[in-house]
Amino acid sequence: MNGRDERIYEEASALWREVFGEPPPIRADGSALLDVITKGLPEKPYDRLASPYLRPSQIARPKSPQGTQA
């Protein structure tokens, strides 16, 4: 593994330990670990908000649950 791939693996392993509370079950590459972690997350829609310091296209946040107003 080159330095970049090793860094990705270390970061993905740390994320795995935070999410699941245990070390990764197999020695997979970092992208495979990230793929497994992110596939288990629910999809969340995003809406835009306004800021006087950023263009509207530069910022996003999670949408409010349907039926509620922010």
N, CA, C and O atoms as CSV, one atom per row, in Angstrom:
chain,resi,resn,atom,element,x,y,z
A,1,MET,N,N,0.835,-1.174,0.000
A,1,MET,CA,C,0.000,0.000,0.000
A,1,MET,C,C,0.881,1.239,0.000
A,1,MET,O,O,1.876,1.306,0.722
A,2,ASN,N,N,0.507,2.219,-0.816
A,2,ASN,CA,C,1.285,3.453,-0.800
A,2,ASN,C,C,0.832,4.320,0.376
A,2,ASN,O,O,-0.116,3.961,1.074
A,3,GLY,N,N,1.486,5.435,0.599
A,3,GLY,CA,C,1.198,6.276,1.752
A,3,GLY,C,C,-0.231,6.790,1.790
A,3,GLY,O,O,-0.852,6.832,2.852
A,4,ARG,N,N,-0.754,7.181,0.633
A,4,ARG,CA,C,-2.121,7.690,0.566
A,4,ARG,C,C,-3.121,6.601,0.937
A,4,ARG,O,O,-4.029,6.836,1.735
A,5,ASP,N,N,-2.961,5.420,0.367
A,5,ASP,CA,C,-3.873,4.313,0.661
A,5,ASP,C,C,-3.792,3.899,2.128
A,5,ASP,O,O,-4.805,3.556,2.737
A,6,GLU,N,N,-2.599,3.932,2.687
A,6,GLU,CA,C,-2.431,3.598,4.102
A,6,GLU,C,C,-3.144,4.619,4.987
A,6,GLU,O,O,-3.772,4.252,5.980
A,7,ARG,N,N,-3.050,5.889,4.630
A,7,ARG,CA,C,-3.732,6.951,5.394
A,7,ARG,C,C,-5.248,6.777,5.309
A,7,ARG,O,O,-5.943,6.932,6.313
A,8,ILE,N,N,-5.764,6.461,4.130
A,8,ILE,CA,C,-7.198,6.228,3.965
A,8,ILE,C,C,-7.634,5.032,4.807
A,8,ILE,O,O,-8.687,5.070,5.445
A,9,TYR,N,N,-6.827,3.974,4.809
A,9,TYR,CA,C,-7.153,2.800,5.616
A,9,TYR,C,C,-7.184,3.147,7.109
A,9,TYR,O,O,-8.099,2.736,7.822
A,10,GLU,N,N,-6.198,3.891,7.577
A,10,GLU,CA,C,-6.143,4.264,8.993
A,10,GLU,C,C,-7.358,5.104,9.381
A,10,GLU,O,O,-7.946,4.889,10.442
A,11,GLU,N,N,-7.737,6.056,8.532
A,11,GLU,CA,C,-8.897,6.894,8.823
A,11,GLU,C,C,-10.184,6.073,8.785
A,11,GLU,O,O,-11.052,6.250,9.639
A,12,ALA,N,N,-10.315,5.190,7.818
A,12,ALA,CA,C,-11.506,4.339,7.714
A,12,ALA,C,C,-11.594,3.388,8.902
A,12,ALA,O,O,-12.688,3.136,9.408
A,13,SER,N,N,-10.469,2.859,9.353
A,13,SER,CA,C,-10.447,1.980,10.520
A,13,SER,C,C,-10.868,2.726,11.778
A,13,SER,O,O,-11.618,2.199,12.599
A,14,ALA,N,N,-10.386,3.943,11.925
A,14,ALA,CA,C,-10.766,4.757,13.080
A,14,ALA,C,C,-12.264,5.054,13.052
A,14,ALA,O,O,-12.929,4.991,14.086
A,15,LEU,N,N,-12.790,5.373,11.885
A,15,LEU,CA,C,-14.223,5.620,11.754
A,15,LEU,C,C,-15.017,4.361,12.080
A,15,LEU,O,O,-16.042,4.432,12.759
A,16,TRP,N,N,-14.552,3.212,11.601
A,16,TRP,CA,C,-15.219,1.934,11.891
A,16,TRP,C,C,-15.292,1.705,13.409
A,16,TRP,O,O,-16.338,1.329,13.939
A,17,ARG,N,N,-14.168,1.937,14.095
A,17,ARG,CA,C,-14.143,1.735,15.545
A,17,ARG,C,C,-15.104,2.679,16.260
A,17,ARG,O,O,-15.733,2.288,17.244
A,18,GLU,N,N,-15.225,3.916,15.781
A,18,GLU,CA,C,-16.157,4.875,16.383
A,18,GLU,C,C,-17.608,4.467,16.141
A,18,GLU,O,O,-18.441,4.561,17.042
A,19,VAL,N,N,-17.905,4.016,14.932
A,19,VAL,CA,C,-19.289,3.673,14.576
A,19,VAL,C,C,-19.728,2.362,15.210
A,19,VAL,O,O,-20.826,2.281,15.761
A,20,PHE,N,N,-18.887,1.333,15.141
A,20,PHE,CA,C,-19.278,-0.006,15.571
A,20,PHE,C,C,-18.704,-0.422,16.922
A,20,PHE,O,O,-19.116,-1.444,17.471
A,21,GLY,N,N,-17.759,0.350,17.470
A,21,GLY,CA,C,-17.201,0.036,18.773
A,21,GLY,C,C,-16.283,-1.168,18.797
A,21,GLY,O,O,-16.054,-1.742,19.862
A,22,GLU,N,N,-15.758,-1.561,17.669
A,22,GLU,CA,C,-14.845,-2.707,17.576
A,22,GLU,C,C,-13.945,-2.509,16.362
A,22,GLU,O,O,-14.272,-1.722,15.473
A,23,PRO,N,N,-12.815,-3.213,16.312
A,23,PRO,CA,C,-11.935,-3.080,15.145
A,23,PRO,C,C,-12.594,-3.671,13.895
A,23,PRO,O,O,-13.497,-4.502,14.000
A,24,PRO,N,N,-12.143,-3.243,12.718
A,24,PRO,CA,C,-12.696,-3.807,11.484
A,24,PRO,C,C,-12.543,-5.324,11.473
A,24,PRO,O,O,-11.506,-5.833,11.898
A,25,PRO,N,N,-13.551,-6.062,10.998
A,25,PRO,CA,C,-13.502,-7.524,11.043
A,25,PRO,C,C,-12.483,-8.144,10.094
A,25,PRO,O,O,-12.014,-9.257,10.330
A,26,ILE,N,N,-12.143,-7.442,9.039
A,26,ILE,CA,C,-11.188,-7.977,8.065
A,26,ILE,C,C,-10.205,-6.890,7.675
A,26,ILE,O,O,-10.473,-5.704,7.867
A,27,ARG,N,N,-9.102,-7.280,7.145
A,27,ARG,CA,C,-8.119,-6.317,6.640
A,27,ARG,C,C,-8.475,-6.027,5.180
A,27,ARG,O,O,-7.915,-6.621,4.259
A,28,ALA,N,N,-9.403,-5.115,4.995
A,28,ALA,CA,C,-9.786,-4.678,3.658
A,28,ALA,C,C,-9.118,-3.330,3.393
A,28,ALA,O,O,-8.603,-2.703,4.319
A,29,ASP,N,N,-9.123,-2.884,2.154
A,29,ASP,CA,C,-8.562,-1.571,1.897
A,29,ASP,C,C,-9.522,-0.502,2.429
A,29,ASP,O,O,-10.688,-0.784,2.706
A,30,GLY,N,N,-9.021,0.712,2.565
A,30,GLY,CA,C,-9.796,1.793,3.156
A,30,GLY,C,C,-11.072,2.102,2.409
A,30,GLY,O,O,-12.101,2.368,3.029
A,31,SER,N,N,-11.027,2.072,1.090
A,31,SER,CA,C,-12.233,2.394,0.325
A,31,SER,C,C,-13.324,1.344,0.542
A,31,SER,O,O,-14.508,1.682,0.546
A,32,ALA,N,N,-12.945,0.080,0.721
A,32,ALA,CA,C,-13.934,-0.965,0.980
A,32,ALA,C,C,-14.576,-0.764,2.353
A,32,ALA,O,O,-15.785,-0.938,2.506
A,33,LEU,N,N,-13.765,-0.397,3.354
A,33,LEU,CA,C,-14.312,-0.121,4.683
A,33,LEU,C,C,-15.281,1.063,4.645
A,33,LEU,O,O,-16.363,1.007,5.229
A,34,LEU,N,N,-14.885,2.129,3.956
A,34,LEU,CA,C,-15.762,3.291,3.842
A,34,LEU,C,C,-17.050,2.942,3.117
A,34,LEU,O,O,-18.119,3.437,3.473
A,35,ASP,N,N,-16.954,2.097,2.108
A,35,ASP,CA,C,-18.134,1.672,1.369
A,35,ASP,C,C,-19.109,0.930,2.282
A,35,ASP,O,O,-20.311,1.190,2.243
A,36,VAL,N,N,-18.603,0.013,3.100
A,36,VAL,CA,C,-19.461,-0.743,4.020
A,36,VAL,C,C,-20.098,0.197,5.042
A,36,VAL,O,O,-21.285,0.067,5.342
A,37,ILE,N,N,-19.329,1.136,5.577
A,37,ILE,CA,C,-19.843,2.068,6.580
A,37,ILE,C,C,-20.945,2.949,5.988
A,37,ILE,O,O,-22.015,3.088,6.581
A,38,THR,N,N,-20.687,3.535,4.835
A,38,THR,CA,C,-21.641,4.486,4.264
A,38,THR,C,C,-22.879,3.817,3.687
A,38,THR,O,O,-23.941,4.438,3.648
A,39,LYS,N,N,-22.779,2.581,3.243
A,39,LYS,CA,C,-23.968,1.900,2.721
A,39,LYS,C,C,-24.977,1.618,3.823
A,39,LYS,O,O,-26.163,1.457,3.537
A,40,GLY,N,N,-24.540,1.554,5.072
A,40,GLY,CA,C,-25.442,1.305,6.180
A,40,GLY,C,C,-26.119,2.563,6.702
A,40,GLY,O,O,-27.011,2.475,7.546
A,41,LEU,N,N,-25.712,3.734,6.216
A,41,LEU,CA,C,-26.304,4.980,6.685
A,41,LEU,C,C,-27.574,5.302,5.911
A,41,LEU,O,O,-27.656,5.014,4.717
A,42,PRO,N,N,-28.567,5.896,6.571
A,42,PRO,CA,C,-29.777,6.300,5.846
A,42,PRO,C,C,-29.485,7.508,4.958
A,42,PRO,O,O,-28.637,8.338,5.283
A,43,GLU,N,N,-30.185,7.596,3.851
A,43,GLU,CA,C,-30.036,8.749,2.967
A,43,GLU,C,C,-30.836,9.901,3.531
A,43,GLU,O,O,-31.987,9.725,3.929
A,44,LYS,N,N,-30.244,11.066,3.568
A,44,LYS,CA,C,-30.892,12.260,4.098
A,44,LYS,C,C,-30.948,13.317,2.998
A,44,LYS,O,O,-29.927,13.601,2.371
A,45,PRO,N,N,-32.111,13.899,2.753
A,45,PRO,CA,C,-32.193,14.995,1.782
A,45,PRO,C,C,-31.610,16.282,2.378
A,45,PRO,O,O,-31.564,16.442,3.598
A,46,TYR,N,N,-31.182,17.165,1.538
A,46,TYR,CA,C,-30.625,18.442,1.976
A,46,TYR,C,C,-31.383,19.589,1.333
A,46,TYR,O,O,-31.870,19.468,0.209
A,47,ASP,N,N,-31.483,20.725,2.061
A,47,ASP,CA,C,-31.996,21.948,1.482
A,47,ASP,C,C,-30.967,23.044,1.700
A,47,ASP,O,O,-30.035,22.889,2.489
A,48,ARG,N,N,-31.142,24.125,1.012
A,48,ARG,CA,C,-30.165,25.216,1.086
A,48,ARG,C,C,-30.557,26.239,2.140
A,48,ARG,O,O,-31.740,26.395,2.444
A,49,LEU,N,N,-29.575,26.938,2.699
A,49,LEU,CA,C,-29.835,28.034,3.602
A,49,LEU,C,C,-29.060,29.251,3.132
A,49,LEU,O,O,-28.187,29.140,2.271
A,50,ALA,N,N,-29.370,30.401,3.685
A,50,ALA,CA,C,-28.740,31.644,3.244
A,50,ALA,C,C,-27.661,32.074,4.235
A,50,ALA,O,O,-27.786,31.836,5.436
A,51,SER,N,N,-26.620,32.698,3.740
A,51,SER,CA,C,-25.559,33.254,4.558
A,51,SER,C,C,-25.029,34.506,3.871
A,51,SER,O,O,-24.825,34.500,2.657
A,52,PRO,N,N,-24.802,35.577,4.623
A,52,PRO,CA,C,-24.258,36.783,3.996
A,52,PRO,C,C,-22.787,36.627,3.577
A,52,PRO,O,O,-22.258,37.469,2.851
A,53,TYR,N,N,-22.131,35.556,4.030
A,53,TYR,CA,C,-20.714,35.381,3.755
A,53,TYR,C,C,-20.411,34.367,2.663
A,53,TYR,O,O,-19.299,34.335,2.138
A,54,LEU,N,N,-21.390,33.538,2.318
A,54,LEU,CA,C,-21.194,32.513,1.304
A,54,LEU,C,C,-22.267,32.610,0.239
A,54,LEU,O,O,-23.387,33.048,0.503
A,55,ARG,N,N,-21.912,32.199,-0.962
A,55,ARG,CA,C,-22.924,32.112,-2.009
A,55,ARG,C,C,-23.874,30.969,-1.665
A,55,ARG,O,O,-23.445,29.977,-1.075
A,56,PRO,N,N,-25.146,31.084,-2.019
A,56,PRO,CA,C,-26.110,30.027,-1.696
A,56,PRO,C,C,-25.706,28.643,-2.204
A,56,PRO,O,O,-26.067,27.639,-1.590
A,57,SER,N,N,-24.978,28.570,-3.292
A,57,SER,CA,C,-24.580,27.268,-3.831
A,57,SER,C,C,-23.478,26.596,-3.017
A,57,SER,O,O,-23.157,25.434,-3.264
A,58,GLN,N,N,-22.901,27.296,-2.062
A,58,GLN,CA,C,-21.781,26.751,-1.304
A,58,GLN,C,C,-22.168,26.078,0.011
A,58,GLN,O,O,-21.321,25.438,0.633
A,59,ILE,N,N,-23.404,26.202,0.447
A,59,ILE,CA,C,-23.782,25.642,1.735
A,59,ILE,C,C,-25.052,24.801,1.633
A,59,ILE,O,O,-25.939,25.093,0.831
A,60,ALA,N,N,-25.127,23.761,2.449
A,60,ALA,CA,C,-26.309,22.895,2.510
A,60,ALA,C,C,-26.423,22.339,3.920
A,60,ALA,O,O,-25.422,22.223,4.628
A,61,ARG,N,N,-27.629,21.998,4.327
A,61,ARG,CA,C,-27.853,21.380,5.640
A,61,ARG,C,C,-28.986,20.372,5.505
A,61,ARG,O,O,-29.720,20.410,4.518
A,62,PRO,N,N,-29.147,19.480,6.465
A,62,PRO,CA,C,-30.235,18.506,6.377
A,62,PRO,C,C,-31.600,19.184,6.346
A,62,PRO,O,O,-31.804,20.195,7.018
A,63,LYS,N,N,-32.526,18.642,5.580
A,63,LYS,CA,C,-33.891,19.179,5.529
A,63,LYS,C,C,-34.629,18.840,6.810
A,63,LYS,O,O,-34.306,17.863,7.485
A,64,SER,N,N,-35.617,19.649,7.139
A,64,SER,CA,C,-36.505,19.374,8.256
A,64,SER,C,C,-37.381,18.182,7.878
A,64,SER,O,O,-37.651,17.971,6.696
A,65,PRO,N,N,-37.830,17.402,8.859
A,65,PRO,CA,C,-38.756,16.307,8.547
A,65,PRO,C,C,-39.997,16.852,7.836
A,65,PRO,O,O,-40.429,17.975,8.096
A,66,GLN,N,N,-40.553,16.060,6.952
A,66,GLN,CA,C,-41.725,16.504,6.195
A,66,GLN,C,C,-42.859,16.854,7.145
A,66,GLN,O,O,-43.083,16.179,8.150
A,67,GLY,N,N,-43.568,17.925,6.807
A,67,GLY,CA,C,-44.696,18.337,7.609
A,67,GLY,C,C,-44.339,19.343,8.687
A,67,GLY,O,O,-45.225,19.841,9.382
A,68,THR,N,N,-43.043,19.657,8.842
A,68,THR,CA,C,-42.645,20.656,9.839
A,68,THR,C,C,-41.955,21.799,9.122
A,68,THR,O,O,-41.418,21.628,8.027
A,69,GLN,N,N,-41.973,22.946,9.736
A,69,GLN,CA,C,-41.324,24.109,9.166
A,69,GLN,C,C,-40.184,24.529,10.073
A,69,GLN,O,O,-40.303,24.474,11.297
A,70,ALA,N,N,-39.082,24.948,9.477
A,70,ALA,CA,C,-37.941,25.388,10.290
A,70,ALA,C,C,-38.054,26.852,10.641
A,70,ALA,O,O,-37.182,27.393,11.320
